[in-house]
Amino acid sequence: MTQPEKNRIFNGLGQVAGRVYNFNGGPAALPLPVLEEVASEILNWRGTGMSIMENSHRDKKVVAMALETEETLKELLGLKDEWKVLFLQGGASLQFAMIPMNFAPDGAASDYVNTGMWSDKAYKEAVICGSGAKIIATGEAENFTRIPSGKLDYRPDARYVYLTANNTVRGTEWKSFPTDAPAPLIADMSSDFLSRPLDLSRFALVHAGAQKNVGPAGLTIVLARTEFAKTGKKGLPHLLDYRTYIDSDSMYNTPPVFAIYVAGLVFKWIRDAVGGLGKMAEINEAKAARLYAAIDGSGGYYRGTAAEDSRSLMNVTYRLPSEELEKKFLEEGKKAGLCGLNGHRSVGGIRASVYNAVPDRGVDTLIEFMADFKAKNH
C-alpha cells in the first residue's frame, strides 16, 4: 500500500489525513479524487510533456478535452442538441450585464425576482445597461429569509424573467421554479448548480460560477438555448455577444483551460463515482437534513436564519446566542479542522456551505462539534 493510500480515510465521499473540512461559501471544496487526479498529471498532461496549464488552447488535445467536458455536462443534465454549453470568464457578475445587453437592450422590459444580494446586483446591472428592468417580487420585507411565494406580477412584454436559484448569503433556495411565466426563464445557479437534477424545459439560459460545485474560480458555465441566444442584440462587442462563444466553441480567445479541465473531472466524478445527479441530490438532502436537525434540536441555542420552507441545501445559515459566542465558535471550529464557517461579511453569523464535495464525515464532525460547543458554553 502506498503512503497516499495509507493516508486516505474513506468515509463516503473521502477525506485525507491532514486536510481540513472546507465549509467555505466559495471557492469551495473540490472532490478528493479529482484533486488527486489533477496532482497525478499536473506535470505531464496526457503525454504532452507539459502541464495542462502550459498547453495551447488551440492544441488538438485541449480542444478535444473542452468538447468532452461539454458533452459530459450535457449528459449529466440530459440536454439535447438545442443547448450549447459555453465556457466563459468574468463570473456571475459579468453575466448580470451580458444578459440584459443581449436580450433586453434599449429599454426593453425584463422581470427580476429579488431574493437577496446577488439578484439585487443583477437587477441593478440591468438598469445600468439600459434595460427596462423591474422587480416583480421581492423578499426584502422578510429580510430575504424566504423565497417569494404566490403568483408573480409578470409583465406581458418582458423579454425574460430572471431569478437566482440559491441565495448563499441568507441560505435560501428555490425548491421549484415558476411554471407560469409568459417569458423564458433565466437563472443564476452558481451556488446550487449540479446539486440536484434540473428540469430546464422553461429556461432559455442558465449561468453558474464554477467555484461552488464545478471547479476552480475563473470559469463561468453558461447553458444557452442556441435559438434564444441568436435573438440577442447585434453589434455588441464580440466578447459580450453569446453568439461569439457559440460559433467558436468557446475558443474565440484563450479560455480558462485549467478550470475547464478540472470541471470535466468533476462532471465525471458526479457521473461515475457518485452515480449521477439523482444520487447527488440524495446525498445533499441527507447532509442538510442532519445539520438542520442539529440546529432545530438545540433548544434555541443554534437558530436557523432561513424560513423552513426556503432553506438551502447548500448554504446552512444560523446564529448563536451572542456575537461573542459566534466568534469563539469560529475560532475553536478552525482549530478542530472545521474551516470557512463564518457567515457572509454583510450579515455575520455562521454559514456551513455543504456543497457536493463536502463529505458526509465533514458534516457529522461539524454536528459533533456543535453539540460539544453547546455543552461547554451554554
NORWO-V456764 format. One record per residue. N is the residue number from 1. SS is DSSP state (h for helix, s for strand, l for the rest). PHI is phi as a letter, one per 40 degrees, with the letter a starting at -180 (NA if undefined). PSI is psi in radians with two decimals (NA if undefined). Layout:
n=N ss=SS phi=PHI psi=PSI
n=N ss=SS phi=PHI psi=PSI
This chain:
n=1 ss=l phi=NA psi=2.30
n=2 ss=l phi=c psi=2.85
n=3 ss=h phi=c psi=-0.73
n=4 ss=h phi=d psi=-0.66
n=5 ss=h phi=c psi=-0.66
n=6 ss=h phi=c psi=-0.60
n=7 ss=h phi=c psi=-0.39
n=8 ss=s phi=c psi=2.38
n=9 ss=s phi=b psi=1.89
n=10 ss=l phi=c psi=2.23
n=11 ss=l phi=a psi=0.79
n=12 ss=l phi=h psi=-1.36
n=13 ss=l phi=b psi=-0.05
n=14 ss=l phi=g psi=2.57
n=15 ss=s phi=a psi=2.65
n=16 ss=s phi=b psi=2.43
n=17 ss=l phi=d psi=2.38
n=18 ss=l phi=g psi=-0.31
n=19 ss=l phi=c psi=2.48
n=20 ss=l phi=c psi=2.93
n=21 ss=s phi=c psi=2.16
n=22 ss=s phi=b psi=1.89
n=23 ss=l phi=b psi=0.35
n=24 ss=l phi=c psi=2.56
n=25 ss=l phi=c psi=-0.26
n=26 ss=l phi=h psi=2.35
n=27 ss=l phi=d psi=2.49
n=28 ss=l phi=b psi=-3.07
n=29 ss=l phi=c psi=2.51
n=30 ss=l phi=b psi=2.64
n=31 ss=l phi=c psi=2.34
n=32 ss=h phi=d psi=-0.79
n=33 ss=h phi=d psi=-0.58
n=34 ss=h phi=c psi=-0.79
n=35 ss=h phi=c psi=-0.68
n=36 ss=h phi=c psi=-0.67
n=37 ss=h phi=c psi=-0.71
n=38 ss=h phi=d psi=-0.79
n=39 ss=h phi=c psi=-0.63
n=40 ss=h phi=c psi=-0.42
n=41 ss=l phi=b psi=0.37
n=42 ss=l phi=c psi=-0.50
n=43 ss=l phi=c psi=-0.42
n=44 ss=l phi=a psi=1.60
n=45 ss=h phi=c psi=2.10
n=46 ss=h phi=f psi=0.69
n=47 ss=h phi=g psi=0.24
n=48 ss=l phi=c psi=-0.24
n=49 ss=l phi=g psi=0.14
n=50 ss=l phi=a psi=2.91
n=51 ss=l phi=c psi=2.72
n=52 ss=l phi=d psi=-0.51
n=53 ss=l phi=c psi=-0.25
n=54 ss=l phi=b psi=-0.26
n=55 ss=l phi=c psi=2.58
n=56 ss=l phi=c psi=2.48
n=57 ss=l phi=c psi=-0.15
n=58 ss=l phi=c psi=-0.16
n=59 ss=l phi=c psi=2.44
n=60 ss=h phi=d psi=-0.65
n=61 ss=h phi=c psi=-0.63
n=62 ss=h phi=c psi=-0.76
n=63 ss=h phi=c psi=-0.76
n=64 ss=h phi=c psi=-0.67
n=65 ss=h phi=c psi=-0.76
n=66 ss=h phi=c psi=-0.73
n=67 ss=h phi=c psi=-0.67
n=68 ss=h phi=c psi=-0.69
n=69 ss=h phi=c psi=-0.76
n=70 ss=h phi=c psi=-0.81
n=71 ss=h phi=c psi=-0.63
n=72 ss=h phi=c psi=-0.72
n=73 ss=h phi=c psi=-0.74
n=74 ss=h phi=c psi=-0.64
n=75 ss=h phi=c psi=-0.78
n=76 ss=h phi=d psi=-0.73
n=77 ss=h phi=c psi=-0.12
n=78 ss=l phi=g psi=0.59
n=79 ss=l phi=c psi=2.41
n=80 ss=l phi=c psi=-3.06
n=81 ss=l phi=c psi=-0.30
n=82 ss=l phi=c psi=-0.13
n=83 ss=s phi=b psi=2.55
n=84 ss=s phi=b psi=2.34
n=85 ss=s phi=c psi=2.20
n=86 ss=s phi=b psi=2.46
n=87 ss=s phi=b psi=1.83
n=88 ss=s phi=b psi=3.10
n=89 ss=l phi=b psi=3.08
n=90 ss=l phi=g psi=-0.08
n=91 ss=h phi=g psi=-3.11
n=92 ss=h phi=c psi=-0.53
n=93 ss=h phi=c psi=-0.65
n=94 ss=h phi=c psi=-0.60
n=95 ss=h phi=c psi=-0.55
n=96 ss=h phi=d psi=-0.59
n=97 ss=h phi=c psi=-0.72
n=98 ss=h phi=c psi=-0.69
n=99 ss=h phi=c psi=-0.96
n=100 ss=h phi=c psi=-0.56
n=101 ss=h phi=c psi=-0.65
n=102 ss=h phi=c psi=-0.75
n=103 ss=h phi=b psi=-0.18
n=104 ss=l phi=a psi=0.98
n=105 ss=l phi=c psi=2.91
n=106 ss=l phi=f psi=0.73
n=107 ss=l phi=g psi=0.05
n=108 ss=l phi=c psi=2.57
n=109 ss=s phi=c psi=2.49
n=110 ss=s phi=a psi=2.41
n=111 ss=s phi=b psi=2.38
n=112 ss=s phi=b psi=2.38
n=113 ss=s phi=b psi=2.08
n=114 ss=s phi=c psi=1.88
n=115 ss=l phi=b psi=0.27
n=116 ss=l phi=i psi=-2.81
n=117 ss=h phi=d psi=-0.85
n=118 ss=h phi=c psi=-0.66
n=119 ss=h phi=c psi=-0.55
n=120 ss=h phi=c psi=-0.72
n=121 ss=h phi=c psi=-0.72
n=122 ss=h phi=c psi=-0.76
n=123 ss=h phi=c psi=-0.79
n=124 ss=h phi=c psi=-0.62
n=125 ss=h phi=c psi=-0.66
n=126 ss=h phi=c psi=-0.70
n=127 ss=h phi=c psi=-0.78
n=128 ss=h phi=d psi=-0.65
n=129 ss=l phi=c psi=0.04
n=130 ss=l phi=g psi=0.17
n=131 ss=l phi=c psi=2.62
n=132 ss=s phi=c psi=1.03
n=133 ss=s phi=c psi=2.51
n=134 ss=s phi=a psi=2.42
n=135 ss=s phi=c psi=2.05
n=136 ss=s phi=c psi=-0.15
n=137 ss=s phi=a psi=2.55
n=138 ss=s phi=a psi=2.59
n=139 ss=l phi=c psi=0.26
n=140 ss=h phi=c psi=-0.66
n=141 ss=h phi=c psi=-0.49
n=142 ss=h phi=b psi=0.43
n=143 ss=l phi=f psi=0.54
n=144 ss=l phi=f psi=0.57
n=145 ss=l phi=c psi=-0.01
n=146 ss=l phi=a psi=2.49
n=147 ss=l phi=c psi=2.31
n=148 ss=l phi=d psi=2.38
n=149 ss=l phi=b psi=3.00
n=150 ss=l phi=g psi=3.13
n=151 ss=l phi=c psi=2.31
n=152 ss=l phi=c psi=2.61
n=153 ss=l phi=c psi=1.16
n=154 ss=l phi=c psi=2.60
n=155 ss=l phi=b psi=2.38
n=156 ss=l phi=c psi=-0.37
n=157 ss=l phi=b psi=0.14
n=158 ss=l phi=c psi=2.41
n=159 ss=l phi=c psi=-0.51
n=160 ss=s phi=a psi=2.86
n=161 ss=s phi=b psi=2.17
n=162 ss=s phi=b psi=2.37
n=163 ss=s phi=a psi=2.85
n=164 ss=s phi=b psi=2.06
n=165 ss=l phi=c psi=-0.61
n=166 ss=s phi=a psi=2.32
n=167 ss=s phi=b psi=1.79
n=168 ss=l phi=c psi=-0.49
n=169 ss=l phi=c psi=-0.84
n=170 ss=l phi=c psi=-0.19
n=171 ss=l phi=g psi=0.73
n=172 ss=s phi=b psi=2.74
n=173 ss=s phi=a psi=2.44
n=174 ss=l phi=c psi=2.14
n=175 ss=l phi=c psi=-0.56
n=176 ss=l phi=a psi=2.69
n=177 ss=l phi=c psi=2.72
n=178 ss=l phi=d psi=2.45
n=179 ss=l phi=b psi=-0.07
n=180 ss=l phi=b psi=0.16
n=181 ss=l phi=c psi=2.32
n=182 ss=l phi=c psi=-0.29
n=183 ss=l phi=b psi=2.82
n=184 ss=s phi=c psi=2.58
n=185 ss=s phi=c psi=2.47
n=186 ss=s phi=b psi=2.40
n=187 ss=s phi=b psi=2.49
n=188 ss=s phi=c psi=1.94
n=189 ss=l phi=b psi=0.47
n=190 ss=l phi=d psi=-0.79
n=191 ss=l phi=c psi=-0.01
n=192 ss=l phi=b psi=0.27
n=193 ss=l phi=c psi=2.30
n=194 ss=l phi=g psi=0.26
n=195 ss=l phi=c psi=-0.21
n=196 ss=l phi=a psi=2.83
n=197 ss=l phi=c psi=2.66
n=198 ss=l phi=b psi=2.30
n=199 ss=l phi=c psi=1.81
n=200 ss=l phi=c psi=0.29
n=201 ss=l phi=c psi=-0.48
n=202 ss=l phi=c psi=-0.04
n=203 ss=s phi=c psi=2.58
n=204 ss=s phi=b psi=-0.50
n=205 ss=s phi=a psi=2.44
n=206 ss=s phi=b psi=2.42
n=207 ss=s phi=b psi=2.65
n=208 ss=s phi=a psi=2.13
n=209 ss=s phi=c psi=2.48
n=210 ss=l phi=c psi=-0.36
n=211 ss=l phi=c psi=0.26
n=212 ss=l phi=b psi=-1.17
n=213 ss=l phi=b psi=0.05
n=214 ss=l phi=b psi=-0.82
n=215 ss=l phi=i psi=-2.72
n=216 ss=l phi=c psi=2.76
n=217 ss=l phi=c psi=2.62
n=218 ss=l phi=h psi=-0.27
n=219 ss=l phi=b psi=2.39
n=220 ss=s phi=b psi=2.17
n=221 ss=s phi=c psi=2.30
n=222 ss=s phi=b psi=2.20
n=223 ss=s phi=b psi=2.09
n=224 ss=s phi=b psi=2.29
n=225 ss=s phi=c psi=2.15
n=226 ss=h phi=d psi=-0.77
n=227 ss=h phi=c psi=-0.64
n=228 ss=h phi=c psi=-0.78
n=229 ss=h phi=d psi=-0.58
n=230 ss=l phi=c psi=-0.18
n=231 ss=l phi=c psi=-0.06
n=232 ss=l phi=c psi=2.78
n=233 ss=l phi=d psi=2.39
n=234 ss=l phi=c psi=2.73
n=235 ss=l phi=g psi=0.10
n=236 ss=l phi=c psi=2.76
n=237 ss=l phi=d psi=2.50
n=238 ss=h phi=d psi=-0.72
n=239 ss=h phi=c psi=-0.07
n=240 ss=h phi=b psi=0.12
n=241 ss=l phi=b psi=2.10
n=242 ss=h phi=c psi=-0.52
n=243 ss=h phi=c psi=-0.52
n=244 ss=h phi=d psi=-0.78
n=245 ss=h phi=c psi=-0.57
n=246 ss=h phi=c psi=-0.81
n=247 ss=h phi=c psi=-0.42
n=248 ss=l phi=b psi=0.16
n=249 ss=l phi=f psi=0.73
n=250 ss=l phi=g psi=0.33
n=251 ss=l phi=b psi=0.46
n=252 ss=l phi=c psi=-0.80
n=253 ss=l phi=b psi=-3.04
n=254 ss=l phi=c psi=2.00
n=255 ss=l phi=c psi=3.02
n=256 ss=l phi=c psi=1.41
n=257 ss=h phi=d psi=-0.81
n=258 ss=h phi=c psi=-0.76
n=259 ss=h phi=c psi=-0.64
n=260 ss=h phi=c psi=-0.75
n=261 ss=h phi=d psi=-0.84
n=262 ss=h phi=c psi=-0.73
n=263 ss=h phi=d psi=-0.73
n=264 ss=h phi=c psi=-0.67
n=265 ss=h phi=c psi=-0.66
n=266 ss=h phi=c psi=-0.75
n=267 ss=h phi=d psi=-0.73
n=268 ss=h phi=c psi=-0.64
n=269 ss=h phi=c psi=-0.80
n=270 ss=h phi=c psi=-0.74
n=271 ss=h phi=c psi=-0.84
n=272 ss=h phi=c psi=-0.76
n=273 ss=h phi=c psi=-0.73
n=274 ss=h phi=c psi=-0.72
n=275 ss=l phi=h psi=0.30
n=276 ss=l phi=h psi=3.09
n=277 ss=h phi=c psi=-0.53
n=278 ss=h phi=c psi=-0.80
n=279 ss=h phi=c psi=-0.64
n=280 ss=h phi=c psi=-0.72
n=281 ss=h phi=c psi=-0.74
n=282 ss=h phi=d psi=-0.77
n=283 ss=h phi=c psi=-0.81
n=284 ss=h phi=c psi=-0.69
n=285 ss=h phi=c psi=-0.68
n=286 ss=h phi=c psi=-0.73
n=287 ss=h phi=c psi=-0.86
n=288 ss=h phi=c psi=-0.69
n=289 ss=h phi=c psi=-0.74
n=290 ss=h phi=c psi=-0.70
n=291 ss=h phi=c psi=-0.74
n=292 ss=h phi=c psi=-0.60
n=293 ss=h phi=c psi=-0.65
n=294 ss=h phi=c psi=-0.66
n=295 ss=h phi=c psi=-0.89
n=296 ss=h phi=c psi=-0.48
n=297 ss=l phi=c psi=0.19
n=298 ss=l phi=c psi=0.09
n=299 ss=l phi=g psi=0.43
n=300 ss=l phi=g psi=-0.10
n=301 ss=l phi=c psi=-0.78
n=302 ss=l phi=b psi=2.30
n=303 ss=s phi=b psi=1.98
n=304 ss=s phi=c psi=2.50
n=305 ss=l phi=c psi=-0.28
n=306 ss=l phi=c psi=2.52
n=307 ss=l phi=d psi=2.49
n=308 ss=h phi=d psi=-0.61
n=309 ss=h phi=c psi=-0.04
n=310 ss=h phi=b psi=0.20
n=311 ss=s phi=c psi=2.34
n=312 ss=l phi=c psi=2.49
n=313 ss=l phi=c psi=-0.26
n=314 ss=l phi=c psi=-0.67
n=315 ss=s phi=b psi=1.81
n=316 ss=s phi=c psi=1.95
n=317 ss=s phi=b psi=2.40
n=318 ss=s phi=a psi=2.90
n=319 ss=s phi=b psi=2.78
n=320 ss=l phi=b psi=3.05
n=321 ss=l phi=c psi=-0.42
n=322 ss=l phi=a psi=2.80
n=323 ss=h phi=c psi=-0.54
n=324 ss=h phi=c psi=-0.75
n=325 ss=h phi=c psi=-0.62
n=326 ss=h phi=c psi=-0.73
n=327 ss=h phi=c psi=-0.76
n=328 ss=h phi=c psi=-0.70
n=329 ss=h phi=d psi=-0.79
n=330 ss=h phi=c psi=-0.72
n=331 ss=h phi=c psi=-0.82
n=332 ss=h phi=c psi=-0.58
n=333 ss=h phi=c psi=-0.73
n=334 ss=h phi=c psi=-0.71
n=335 ss=h phi=c psi=-0.50
n=336 ss=l phi=c psi=0.09
n=337 ss=l phi=g psi=0.34
n=338 ss=s phi=b psi=1.73
n=339 ss=s phi=b psi=2.69
n=340 ss=l phi=g psi=0.44
n=341 ss=l phi=c psi=-0.03
n=342 ss=s phi=c psi=2.46
n=343 ss=l phi=c psi=2.92
n=344 ss=l phi=d psi=2.51
n=345 ss=l phi=d psi=-0.39
n=346 ss=l phi=c psi=-0.33
n=347 ss=l phi=b psi=-0.32
n=348 ss=l phi=g psi=-2.76
n=349 ss=l phi=g psi=-2.75
n=350 ss=s phi=b psi=2.47
n=351 ss=s phi=a psi=2.03
n=352 ss=s phi=b psi=1.87
n=353 ss=s phi=c psi=1.87
n=354 ss=l phi=b psi=1.12
n=355 ss=l phi=c psi=3.08
n=356 ss=l phi=d psi=-0.75
n=357 ss=l phi=c psi=-0.05
n=358 ss=l phi=c psi=2.07
n=359 ss=l phi=c psi=2.76
n=360 ss=h phi=d psi=-0.79
n=361 ss=h phi=c psi=-0.55
n=362 ss=h phi=c psi=-0.76
n=363 ss=h phi=c psi=-0.75
n=364 ss=h phi=c psi=-0.64
n=365 ss=h phi=c psi=-0.70
n=366 ss=h phi=c psi=-0.77
n=367 ss=h phi=c psi=-0.72
n=368 ss=h phi=c psi=-0.71
n=369 ss=h phi=c psi=-0.73
n=370 ss=h phi=d psi=-0.76
n=371 ss=h phi=c psi=-0.74
n=372 ss=h phi=c psi=-0.71
n=373 ss=h phi=c psi=-0.75
n=374 ss=h phi=c psi=-0.77
n=375 ss=h phi=c psi=-0.59
n=376 ss=h phi=c psi=-0.29
n=377 ss=h phi=b psi=0.32
n=378 ss=l phi=c psi=NA
